[in-house]
Amino acid sequence: MLLSVLSCFAGVLLGLSAFANGTSRRVRTGGIALILSGFLALLALSIYTGVTVNFFGKRFLDWRFSWSYILAWVGIILAFAAGVFQMCAYQKNATEPPPPNIADS
């Protein structure tokens, strides 16, 4: 989960810096980092779910997951969505023709 948080932080920083500098390569790298963040968080929560169900399911009859667990699943969906949107923004910037050079006119 720590690797997921670090990857998400890097993806957000790359995305924000790409809009400041106007480079599309950072947008693509930020999108990849956000998708990687979603996969790492998905892996971490899947392992946590399996271990928790096996532990608490056998020992306690009345237990449930907390609000932070639900927010983590929402965060996974949002990280994937942000990564996909950044990759779409990269595709849009890559297919647009470059602006005309005023000095050549």
C-alpha positions in Angstrom: 0.0 0.0 0.0 2.9 2.3 0.7 4.2 1.8 -2.9 0.7 2.6 -4.1 0.6 5.9 -2.2 4.1 6.8 -3.5 3.2 6.0 -7.1 0.0 8.0 -6.8 1.9 11.0 -5.4 4.4 10.8 -8.3 1.6 10.5 -10.8 -0.2 13.6 -9.5 3.0 15.6 -9.4 3.9 14.5 -13.0 0.4 15.4 -14.2 0.5 18.8 -12.5 4.0 19.6 -13.8 3.0 18.6 -17.3 0.3 21.2 -17.4 2.7 23.8 -16.2 5.4 23.0 -18.8 3.1 21.7 -21.6 5.0 18.5 -22.2 2.9 15.5 -23.1 5.5 12.9 -22.1 5.0 13.8 -18.4 1.2 13.3 -18.9 1.8 9.8 -20.2 4.2 8.9 -17.4 1.8 10.4 -14.8 -1.0 8.3 -16.2 1.1 5.1 -16.1 2.1 5.9 -12.5 -1.6 6.4 -11.5 -2.6 3.1 -13.1 0.3 1.4 -11.4 -0.9 2.9 -8.1 -4.4 1.5 -8.7 -3.0 -2.0 -9.4 -0.7 -1.9 -6.3 -3.6 -0.7 -4.1 -5.8 -3.4 -5.6 -3.2 -6.0 -4.7 -2.8 -4.7 -1.2 -6.5 -4.6 -0.5 -7.1 -8.1 -2.0 -4.4 -9.6 0.3 -5.8 -7.7 3.3 -9.4 -8.9 2.5 -8.3 -12.5 2.2 -6.3 -12.5 5.4 -8.9 -10.6 7.4 -11.8 -12.9 6.3 -9.8 -16.0 7.1 -8.8 -14.6 10.5 -12.0 -13.0 11.7 -14.4 -15.3 9.9 -13.2 -18.2 12.0 -12.9 -16.5 15.4 -15.7 -13.9 15.6 -19.3 -14.0 14.5 -20.1 -10.3 14.4 -17.4 -8.3 12.6 -17.3 -5.9 9.6 -15.0 -3.8 7.6 -14.6 -0.1 8.6 -15.2 3.1 6.6 -11.5 3.4 5.8 -11.7 0.0 4.0 -14.5 1.3 1.8 -12.7 4.5 1.1 -9.6 2.5 0.0 -11.8 0.7 -2.6 -13.2 4.1 -3.8 -9.6 5.3 -4.0 -8.7 2.4 -6.3 -11.5 3.3 -8.6 -10.4 7.0 -8.6 -6.7 6.2 -9.2 -7.6 4.0 -12.2 -10.0 6.7 -13.6 -7.3 9.4 -13.2 -4.7 7.2 -14.9 -7.1 6.5 -17.8 -8.0 10.1 -18.2 -4.4 11.2 -18.2 -3.6 8.5 -20.9 -6.6 9.8 -22.9 -5.2 13.4 -22.5 -1.8 12.1 -23.8 -3.5 10.5 -26.8 -5.4 13.7 -27.6 -2.2 15.8 -27.4 -0.2 13.3 -29.5 -2.8 13.3 -32.3 -3.3 17.1 -32.5 -1.2 18.9 -35.1 1.4 21.3 -33.7 0.4 25.0 -33.7 1.7 27.0 -36.7 5.0 28.8 -36.2 4.4 32.5 -36.4 8.1 33.1 -37.4 7.7 31.0 -40.5 4.9 33.2 -41.9 
